[in-house]
Amino acid sequence: MPEWAMQNYGDVALQVLKVPSAAVWIFRRNVANYPDSPDVYASLGDGLLATGDSAGARAQFRKARDLAVQLGQPAEATQKKLEGLESALRAGKIKP
């Protein structure tokens, strides 16, 4: 299945159906199928964050950012997500 289609299914599971565990499962399949795409790691980070796994989300956002930089792609959106997550962790707004 194309990367964009799996992304869409995961986004629907996460944002519309509000089933983050299903979204994470879909996003993990996309990471396995498209390991060279920064977008799949960022989406997995979003899903993990929605399940409360802030450490996992942070790792995926870092992977997405680093891969984007390596590929010469924009990384600003993922960097903002990462900074927001780290700021919330430092402030104690979410658990590590």
N, CA, C and O atoms as CSV, one atom per row, in Angstrom:
chain,resi,resn,atom,element,x,y,z
A,1,MET,N,N,0.849,-1.164,0.000
A,1,MET,CA,C,0.000,0.000,0.000
A,1,MET,C,C,0.904,1.240,0.000
A,1,MET,O,O,1.939,1.238,0.667
A,2,PRO,N,N,0.541,2.278,-0.721
A,2,PRO,CA,C,1.373,3.485,-0.762
A,2,PRO,C,C,1.498,4.156,0.610
A,2,PRO,O,O,0.599,4.084,1.448
A,3,GLU,N,N,2.628,4.802,0.801
A,3,GLU,CA,C,2.888,5.494,2.069
A,3,GLU,C,C,1.768,6.461,2.419
A,3,GLU,O,O,1.289,6.478,3.553
A,4,TRP,N,N,1.351,7.269,1.447
A,4,TRP,CA,C,0.334,8.294,1.713
A,4,TRP,C,C,-0.993,7.675,2.154
A,4,TRP,O,O,-1.697,8.252,2.983
A,5,ALA,N,N,-1.340,6.515,1.613
A,5,ALA,CA,C,-2.598,5.871,1.984
A,5,ALA,C,C,-2.551,5.392,3.431
A,5,ALA,O,O,-3.502,5.584,4.189
A,6,MET,N,N,-1.440,4.768,3.804
A,6,MET,CA,C,-1.298,4.319,5.187
A,6,MET,C,C,-1.298,5.510,6.142
A,6,MET,O,O,-1.881,5.446,7.224
A,7,GLN,N,N,-0.638,6.602,5.733
A,7,GLN,CA,C,-0.643,7.815,6.552
A,7,GLN,C,C,-2.078,8.291,6.766
A,7,GLN,O,O,-2.468,8.638,7.881
A,8,ASN,N,N,-2.854,8.304,5.692
A,8,ASN,CA,C,-4.247,8.746,5.797
A,8,ASN,C,C,-5.049,7.856,6.736
A,8,ASN,O,O,-5.806,8.360,7.566
A,9,TYR,N,N,-4.893,6.529,6.616
A,9,TYR,CA,C,-5.598,5.610,7.507
A,9,TYR,C,C,-5.196,5.850,8.965
A,9,TYR,O,O,-6.043,5.864,9.859
A,10,GLY,N,N,-3.916,6.033,9.186
A,10,GLY,CA,C,-3.448,6.302,10.545
A,10,GLY,C,C,-3.989,7.607,11.082
A,10,GLY,O,O,-4.388,7.691,12.243
A,11,ASP,N,N,-4.004,8.626,10.242
A,11,ASP,CA,C,-4.548,9.922,10.664
A,11,ASP,C,C,-6.029,9.818,11.006
A,11,ASP,O,O,-6.482,10.420,11.980
A,12,VAL,N,N,-6.780,9.066,10.221
A,12,VAL,CA,C,-8.207,8.867,10.517
A,12,VAL,C,C,-8.369,8.152,11.845
A,12,VAL,O,O,-9.198,8.549,12.664
A,13,ALA,N,N,-7.594,7.109,12.069
A,13,ALA,CA,C,-7.672,6.377,13.335
A,13,ALA,C,C,-7.345,7.283,14.516
A,13,ALA,O,O,-7.975,7.194,15.570
A,14,LEU,N,N,-6.358,8.154,14.332
A,14,LEU,CA,C,-5.915,9.025,15.419
A,14,LEU,C,C,-6.857,10.200,15.639
A,14,LEU,O,O,-7.281,10.455,16.766
A,15,GLN,N,N,-7.182,10.911,14.575
A,15,GLN,CA,C,-7.895,12.183,14.722
A,15,GLN,C,C,-9.411,12.066,14.640
A,15,GLN,O,O,-10.124,12.803,15.321
A,16,VAL,N,N,-9.910,11.159,13.824
A,16,VAL,CA,C,-11.359,11.050,13.636
A,16,VAL,C,C,-11.951,9.996,14.563
A,16,VAL,O,O,-12.890,10.270,15.310
A,17,LEU,N,N,-11.398,8.796,14.508
A,17,LEU,CA,C,-11.925,7.703,15.327
A,17,LEU,C,C,-11.466,7.762,16.776
A,17,LEU,O,O,-12.074,7.145,17.651
A,18,LYS,N,N,-10.381,8.511,17.030
A,18,LYS,CA,C,-9.834,8.666,18.387
A,18,LYS,C,C,-9.413,7.320,18.981
A,18,LYS,O,O,-9.705,7.019,20.138
A,19,VAL,N,N,-8.716,6.515,18.163
A,19,VAL,CA,C,-8.193,5.224,18.598
A,19,VAL,C,C,-6.684,5.239,18.366
A,19,VAL,O,O,-6.197,4.689,17.378
A,20,PRO,N,N,-5.936,5.880,19.291
A,20,PRO,CA,C,-4.503,6.023,19.074
A,20,PRO,C,C,-3.745,4.707,18.975
A,20,PRO,O,O,-2.739,4.638,18.269
A,21,SER,N,N,-4.188,3.676,19.651
A,21,SER,CA,C,-3.483,2.394,19.561
A,21,SER,C,C,-3.568,1.829,18.146
A,21,SER,O,O,-2.601,1.246,17.655
A,22,ALA,N,N,-4.697,1.993,17.496
A,22,ALA,CA,C,-4.826,1.547,16.102
A,22,ALA,C,C,-3.946,2.396,15.191
A,22,ALA,O,O,-3.320,1.881,14.264
A,23,ALA,N,N,-3.903,3.690,15.459
A,23,ALA,CA,C,-3.065,4.585,14.662
A,23,ALA,C,C,-1.599,4.186,14.797
A,23,ALA,O,O,-0.872,4.148,13.804
A,24,VAL,N,N,-1.168,3.894,15.998
A,24,VAL,CA,C,0.224,3.491,16.223
A,24,VAL,C,C,0.522,2.217,15.439
A,24,VAL,O,O,1.585,2.106,14.827
A,25,TRP,N,N,-0.392,1.264,15.450
A,25,TRP,CA,C,-0.192,0.023,14.700
A,25,TRP,C,C,-0.013,0.328,13.213
A,25,TRP,O,O,0.889,-0.208,12.570
A,26,ILE,N,N,-0.865,1.181,12.676
A,26,ILE,CA,C,-0.777,1.562,11.258
A,26,ILE,C,C,0.532,2.296,10.982
A,26,ILE,O,O,1.222,2.002,10.006
A,27,PHE,N,N,0.868,3.247,11.841
A,27,PHE,CA,C,2.102,4.017,11.633
A,27,PHE,C,C,3.341,3.127,11.723
A,27,PHE,O,O,4.309,3.338,10.992
A,28,ARG,N,N,3.318,2.144,12.607
A,28,ARG,CA,C,4.452,1.215,12.703
A,28,ARG,C,C,4.614,0.414,11.403
A,28,ARG,O,O,5.737,0.173,10.958
A,29,ARG,N,N,3.500,0.007,10.799
A,29,ARG,CA,C,3.571,-0.695,9.508
A,29,ARG,C,C,4.183,0.220,8.451
A,29,ARG,O,O,4.962,-0.229,7.611
A,30,ASN,N,N,3.832,1.492,8.494
A,30,ASN,CA,C,4.358,2.438,7.510
A,30,ASN,C,C,5.857,2.652,7.713
A,30,ASN,O,O,6.604,2.775,6.741
A,31,VAL,N,N,6.296,2.698,8.962
A,31,VAL,CA,C,7.732,2.811,9.242
A,31,VAL,C,C,8.462,1.584,8.690
A,31,VAL,O,O,9.531,1.708,8.092
A,32,ALA,N,N,7.885,0.414,8.893
A,32,ALA,CA,C,8.520,-0.811,8.394
A,32,ALA,C,C,8.601,-0.813,6.866
A,32,ALA,O,O,9.581,-1.287,6.292
A,33,ASN,N,N,7.574,-0.287,6.219
A,33,ASN,CA,C,7.537,-0.293,4.755
A,33,ASN,C,C,8.309,0.860,4.117
A,33,ASN,O,O,8.789,0.736,2.991
A,34,TYR,N,N,8.430,1.975,4.828
A,34,TYR,CA,C,9.072,3.173,4.270
A,34,TYR,C,C,10.069,3.769,5.265
A,34,TYR,O,O,9.890,4.901,5.714
A,35,PRO,N,N,11.112,3.022,5.610
A,35,PRO,CA,C,12.051,3.477,6.644
A,35,PRO,C,C,12.884,4.695,6.259
A,35,PRO,O,O,13.566,5.267,7.109
A,36,ASP,N,N,12.839,5.095,5.003
A,36,ASP,CA,C,13.616,6.262,4.571
A,36,ASP,C,C,12.788,7.530,4.485
A,36,ASP,O,O,13.243,8.532,3.932
A,37,SER,N,N,11.580,7.499,5.024
A,37,SER,CA,C,10.691,8.660,4.983
A,37,SER,C,C,10.590,9.314,6.365
A,37,SER,O,O,10.132,8.672,7.310
A,38,PRO,N,N,11.001,10.555,6.496
A,38,PRO,CA,C,10.874,11.237,7.782
A,38,PRO,C,C,9.421,11.345,8.256
A,38,PRO,O,O,9.152,11.318,9.457
A,39,ASP,N,N,8.495,11.466,7.315
A,39,ASP,CA,C,7.086,11.648,7.677
A,39,ASP,C,C,6.517,10.476,8.467
A,39,ASP,O,O,5.694,10.670,9.361
A,40,VAL,N,N,6.951,9.263,8.143
A,40,VAL,CA,C,6.389,8.114,8.854
A,40,VAL,C,C,6.819,8.100,10.314
A,40,VAL,O,O,6.056,7.670,11.180
A,41,TYR,N,N,8.022,8.560,10.595
A,41,TYR,CA,C,8.494,8.621,11.986
A,41,TYR,C,C,7.779,9.724,12.758
A,41,TYR,O,O,7.439,9.547,13.927
A,42,ALA,N,N,7.553,10.861,12.104
A,42,ALA,CA,C,6.834,11.955,12.772
A,42,ALA,C,C,5.410,11.532,13.109
A,42,ALA,O,O,4.905,11.830,14.192
A,43,SER,N,N,4.762,10.834,12.171
A,43,SER,CA,C,3.394,10.370,12.433
A,43,SER,C,C,3.367,9.345,13.558
A,43,SER,O,O,2.472,9.370,14.402
A,44,LEU,N,N,4.337,8.451,13.574
A,44,LEU,CA,C,4.418,7.486,14.673
A,44,LEU,C,C,4.617,8.222,15.990
A,44,LEU,O,O,4.042,7.839,17.009
A,45,GLY,N,N,5.420,9.267,15.976
A,45,GLY,CA,C,5.591,10.079,17.182
A,45,GLY,C,C,4.278,10.686,17.645
A,45,GLY,O,O,3.985,10.695,18.840
A,46,ASP,N,N,3.488,11.190,16.710
A,46,ASP,CA,C,2.171,11.737,17.065
A,46,ASP,C,C,1.287,10.672,17.714
A,46,ASP,O,O,0.620,10.923,18.718
A,47,GLY,N,N,1.298,9.490,17.124
A,47,GLY,CA,C,0.486,8.410,17.669
A,47,GLY,C,C,0.950,7.984,19.048
A,47,GLY,O,O,0.135,7.784,19.949
A,48,LEU,N,N,2.243,7.846,19.212
A,48,LEU,CA,C,2.774,7.454,20.523
A,48,LEU,C,C,2.472,8.502,21.582
A,48,LEU,O,O,2.156,8.166,22.724
A,49,LEU,N,N,2.568,9.762,21.205
A,49,LEU,CA,C,2.244,10.824,22.150
A,49,LEU,C,C,0.788,10.733,22.577
A,49,LEU,O,O,0.461,10.945,23.745
A,50,ALA,N,N,-0.079,10.421,21.636
A,50,ALA,CA,C,-1.506,10.292,21.950
A,50,ALA,C,C,-1.794,9.119,22.881
A,50,ALA,O,O,-2.792,9.129,23.601
A,51,THR,N,N,-0.920,8.101,22.871
A,51,THR,CA,C,-1.103,6.974,23.788
A,51,THR,C,C,-0.451,7.224,25.143
A,51,THR,O,O,-0.594,6.421,26.064
A,52,GLY,N,N,0.270,8.347,25.262
A,52,GLY,CA,C,0.931,8.664,26.525
A,52,GLY,C,C,2.379,8.237,26.578
A,52,GLY,O,O,3.017,8.367,27.622
A,53,ASP,N,N,2.914,7.735,25.491
A,53,ASP,CA,C,4.308,7.290,25.442
A,53,ASP,C,C,5.188,8.458,24.986
A,53,ASP,O,O,5.595,8.522,23.826
A,54,SER,N,N,5.473,9.370,25.903
A,54,SER,CA,C,6.245,10.561,25.541
A,54,SER,C,C,7.693,10.222,25.196
A,54,SER,O,O,8.286,10.870,24.333
A,55,ALA,N,N,8.269,9.224,25.850
A,55,ALA,CA,C,9.649,8.832,25.534
A,55,ALA,C,C,9.722,8.254,24.120
A,55,ALA,O,O,10.633,8.577,23.357
A,56,GLY,N,N,8.781,7.419,23.785
A,56,GLY,CA,C,8.732,6.862,22.437
A,56,GLY,C,C,8.484,7.939,21.397
A,56,GLY,O,O,9.088,7.926,20.325
A,57,ALA,N,N,7.592,8.875,21.715
A,57,ALA,CA,C,7.298,9.971,20.794
A,57,ALA,C,C,8.541,10.817,20.561
A,57,ALA,O,O,8.843,11.193,19.429
A,58,ARG,N,N,9.250,11.110,21.628
A,58,ARG,CA,C,10.467,11.916,21.504
A,58,ARG,C,C,11.489,11.224,20.603
A,58,ARG,O,O,12.117,11.870,19.764
A,59,ALA,N,N,11.652,9.933,20.774
A,59,ALA,CA,C,12.596,9.186,19.947
A,59,ALA,C,C,12.193,9.225,18.475
A,59,ALA,O,O,13.048,9.364,17.600
A,60,GLN,N,N,10.905,9.106,18.202
A,60,GLN,CA,C,10.448,9.126,16.812
A,60,GLN,C,C,10.568,10.518,16.196
A,60,GLN,O,O,10.932,10.648,15.027
A,61,PHE,N,N,10.267,11.558,16.972
A,61,PHE,CA,C,10.426,12.920,16.461
A,61,PHE,C,C,11.902,13.209,16.157
A,61,PHE,O,O,12.222,13.851,15.157
A,62,ARG,N,N,12.782,12.735,17.016
A,62,ARG,CA,C,14.219,12.920,16.764
A,62,ARG,C,C,14.645,12.186,15.489
A,62,ARG,O,O,15.395,12.720,14.673
A,63,LYS,N,N,14.159,10.969,15.334
A,63,LYS,CA,C,14.488,10.185,14.139
A,63,LYS,C,C,13.974,10.907,12.890
A,63,LYS,O,O,14.688,10.999,11.892
A,64,ALA,N,N,12.751,11.414,12.940
A,64,ALA,CA,C,12.172,12.127,11.800
A,64,ALA,C,C,12.981,13.375,11.468
A,64,ALA,O,O,13.274,13.640,10.303
A,65,ARG,N,N,13.335,14.132,12.486
A,65,ARG,CA,C,14.126,15.354,12.278
A,65,ARG,C,C,15.489,15.039,11.697
A,65,ARG,O,O,15.913,15.661,10.723
A,66,ASP,N,N,16.176,14.076,12.290
A,66,ASP,CA,C,17.528,13.734,11.846
A,66,ASP,C,C,17.525,13.192,10.416
A,66,ASP,O,O,18.409,13.518,9.625
A,67,LEU,N,N,16.540,12.374,10.090
A,67,LEU,CA,C,16.452,11.817,8.750
A,67,LEU,C,C,16.135,12.914,7.727
A,67,LEU,O,O,16.695,12.926,6.631
A,68,ALA,N,N,15.240,13.829,8.088
A,68,ALA,CA,C,14.907,14.933,7.188
A,68,ALA,C,C,16.151,15.779,6.904
A,68,ALA,O,O,16.418,16.132,5.755
A,69,VAL,N,N,16.899,16.096,7.941
A,69,VAL,CA,C,18.120,16.888,7.766
A,69,VAL,C,C,19.101,16.137,6.875
A,69,VAL,O,O,19.697,16.722,5.971
A,70,GLN,N,N,19.265,14.858,7.125
A,70,GLN,CA,C,20.174,14.034,6.329
A,70,GLN,C,C,19.767,14.024,4.856
A,70,GLN,O,O,20.624,14.009,3.972
A,71,LEU,N,N,18.465,14.031,4.595
A,71,LEU,CA,C,17.964,13.986,3.221
A,71,LEU,C,C,17.827,15.372,2.593
A,71,LEU,O,O,17.462,15.497,1.424
A,72,GLY,N,N,18.119,16.410,3.373
A,72,GLY,CA,C,17.991,17.773,2.869
A,72,GLY,C,C,16.553,18.242,2.772
A,72,GLY,O,O,16.240,19.129,1.977
A,73,GLN,N,N,15.674,17.656,3.574
A,73,GLN,CA,C,14.257,18.028,3.578
A,73,GLN,C,C,13.967,18.950,4.761
A,73,GLN,O,O,14.725,18.974,5.730
A,74,PRO,N,N,12.877,19.706,4.684
A,74,PRO,CA,C,12.520,20.584,5.803
A,74,PRO,C,C,12.243,19.773,7.071
A,74,PRO,O,O,11.632,18.705,7.026
A,75,ALA,N,N,12.703,20.303,8.187
A,75,ALA,CA,C,12.509,19.608,9.464
A,75,ALA,C,C,11.893,20.525,10.514
A,75,ALA,O,O,11.811,20.154,11.685
A,76,GLU,N,N,11.462,21.710,10.114
A,76,GLU,CA,C,10.980,22.697,11.084
A,76,GLU,C,C,9.751,22.226,11.849
A,76,GLU,O,O,9.678,22.409,13.064
A,77,ALA,N,N,8.783,21.623,11.162
A,77,ALA,CA,C,7.552,21.193,11.840
A,77,ALA,C,C,7.851,20.129,12.892
A,77,ALA,O,O,7.326,20.177,14.004
A,78,THR,N,N,8.691,19.178,12.533
A,78,THR,CA,C,9.047,18.135,13.495
A,78,THR,C,C,9.875,18.705,14.633
A,78,THR,O,O,9.710,18.291,15.780
A,79,GLN,N,N,10.759,19.641,14.339
A,79,GLN,CA,C,11.562,20.277,15.381
A,79,GLN,C,C,10.658,21.001,16.367
A,79,GLN,O,O,10.904,20.962,17.572
A,80,LYS,N,N,9.620,21.659,15.875
A,80,LYS,CA,C,8.678,22.350,16.762
A,80,LYS,C,C,7.934,21.362,17.655
A,80,LYS,O,O,7.733,21.618,18.842
A,81,LYS,N,N,7.528,20.228,17.078
A,81,LYS,CA,C,6.867,19.201,17.885
A,81,LYS,C,C,7.800,18.704,18.979
A,81,LYS,O,O,7.397,18.542,20.130
A,82,LEU,N,N,9.048,18.466,18.604
A,82,LEU,CA,C,10.034,17.966,19.557
A,82,LEU,C,C,10.281,18.986,20.663
A,82,LEU,O,O,10.322,18.627,21.840
A,83,GLU,N,N,10.444,20.241,20.298
A,83,GLU,CA,C,10.664,21.292,21.304
A,83,GLU,C,C,9.457,21.438,22.218
A,83,GLU,O,O,9.614,21.611,23.426
A,84,GLY,N,N,8.252,21.371,21.653
A,84,GLY,CA,C,7.044,21.460,22.470
A,84,GLY,C,C,6.938,20.312,23.449
A,84,GLY,O,O,6.576,20.509,24.610
A,85,LEU,N,N,7.251,19.122,22.990
A,85,LEU,CA,C,7.219,17.944,23.854
A,85,LEU,C,C,8.243,18.070,24.968
A,85,LEU,O,O,7.929,17.816,26.131
A,86,GLU,N,N,9.457,18.455,24.626
A,86,GLU,CA,C,10.506,18.580,25.643
A,86,GLU,C,C,10.186,19.689,26.635
A,86,GLU,O,O,10.494,19.562,27.820
A,87,SER,N,N,9.576,20.767,26.174
A,87,SER,CA,C,9.169,21.851,27.062
A,87,SER,C,C,8.082,21.372,28.032
A,87,SER,O,O,8.125,21.681,29.223
A,88,ALA,N,N,7.115,20.622,27.515
A,88,ALA,CA,C,6.045,20.088,28.373
A,88,ALA,C,C,6.604,19.103,29.392
A,88,ALA,O,O,6.144,19.060,30.533
A,89,LEU,N,N,7.594,18.312,28.985
A,89,LEU,CA,C,8.226,17.379,29.921
A,89,LEU,C,C,8.950,18.127,31.028
A,89,LEU,O,O,8.825,17.782,32.203
A,90,ARG,N,N,9.720,19.169,30.645
A,90,ARG,CA,C,10.446,19.945,31.654
A,90,ARG,C,C,9.492,20.641,32.627
A,90,ARG,O,O,9.786,20.769,33.816
A,91,ALA,N,N,8.358,21.083,32.112
A,91,ALA,CA,C,7.383,21.796,32.950
A,91,ALA,C,C,6.532,20.845,33.779
A,91,ALA,O,O,5.746,21.279,34.622
A,92,GLY,N,N,6.688,19.552,33.537
A,92,GLY,CA,C,5.908,18.567,34.283
A,92,GLY,C,C,4.470,18.458,33.814
A,92,GLY,O,O,3.626,17.905,34.520
A,93,LYS,N,N,4.181,18.981,32.627
A,93,LYS,CA,C,2.812,18.928,32.099
A,93,LYS,C,C,2.459,17.542,31.596
A,93,LYS,O,O,1.287,17.167,31.570
A,94,ILE,N,N,3.468,16.778,31.197
A,94,ILE,CA,C,3.253,15.384,30.794
A,94,ILE,C,C,4.337,14.534,31.431
A,94,ILE,O,O,5.404,15.024,31.801
A,95,LYS,N,N,4.037,13.250,31.550
A,95,LYS,CA,C,4.977,12.336,32.178
A,95,LYS,C,C,5.987,11.823,31.162
A,95,LYS,O,O,5.659,11.635,29.991
A,96,PRO,N,N,7.231,11.596,31.619
A,96,PRO,CA,C,8.258,11.064,30.717
A,96,PRO,C,C,7.965,9.639,30.280
A,96,PRO,O,O,8.737,9.055,29.521
